[in-house]
Amino acid sequence: MLMNRVERLEVRSRLRTHRLHRRVFPAFERLADPAAFRGCTVLEVGCGPGRAAEWALGRGAGRVVAIDADPRMVALAARRLRGTPGGVRVELGEASDTGLADATVDVALELQVLHHVTHWQAAIDELARVLRPGGSLLFEDSTAEALSEQWWSRTVLTHPRDNRFSTEQFTDQLQSTGLVVDAVEQLVPGRWFLGAAHRPGPPAPRPT
Ligand SMILES: C[S@@+](CC[C@H](N)C(=O)[O-])C[C@H]1O[C@@H](n2cnc3c(N)ncnc32)[C@H](O)[C@@H]1O
């Protein structure tokens, strides 16, 4: 489900930038091997204005594919990422059907997207499918409790109401695809979480 007008403003706001740079990216930098991005292929699903893709490029990603189901967000991300070093592709696309080949992504990023996706389990299956052995998924999302209990989420924003998830349901789904969950941190307990998982197997050789 696409964002309504209020959330489109929120996702571009200083508050979201502040949260990403003060809470989310520092946590990802602790959880992921600092070398994990160097020269690698990064997929960001539901990229919105493309801040995480930009962050990955800043950490040395060699190729970034950023997809979003909303053409307005694709346009914003394309504008942000234009001229950044590295190979960047920004496209209209679906989190549960990225069109990428099996095992072709080193790092997948999912930030505040799956609580928008009606069948979020299919999107997790898709992220697991495209990750290479040794590849990592970094995720940050909001739970069913956050969507139903916070007046802001409940009354102002629009999200699918059925089939939402708790942190445990989210991580159980990751494990059901064969991913190994390395860490989960609660930013607001029971409501806002982030973490890292990886696909087991020998990592592909990295460019030096
Ligand atoms: C809350 S925003 C988060 C944007 C960005 N990841 C961030 O953290 O700043 C959710 C994004 O997911 C996108 N989205 C929603 N459903 C989607 C789907 N099924 N496939 C791909 N993108 C989707 C929305 O258009 C929106 O840009």
The ligand as an ORCA input file, in Angstrom:
! r2SCAN-3c Opt
* xyz 0 1
  C       7.764      4.629      5.012
  S       8.440      4.687      3.398
  C      10.159      4.306      3.709
  C      11.068      4.861      2.638
  C      12.562      4.596      2.857
  N      12.833      3.170      2.896
  C      13.028      5.266      4.125
  O      13.260      4.570      5.105
  O      13.177      6.492      4.124
  C       7.839      3.202      2.650
  C       8.217      3.102      1.158
  O       7.846      1.806      0.684
  C       7.263      1.949     -0.600
  N       6.428      0.771     -0.837
  C       5.226      0.469     -0.284
  N       4.796     -0.726     -0.704
  C       5.749     -1.203     -1.555
  C       5.883     -2.397     -2.317
  N       4.936     -3.342     -2.289
  N       7.000     -2.561     -3.067
  C       7.965     -1.588     -3.109
  N       7.877     -0.434     -2.413
  C       6.793     -0.242     -1.640
  C       6.506      3.258     -0.517
  O       6.193      3.798     -1.771
  C       7.477      4.104      0.293
  O       8.392      4.781     -0.523
*
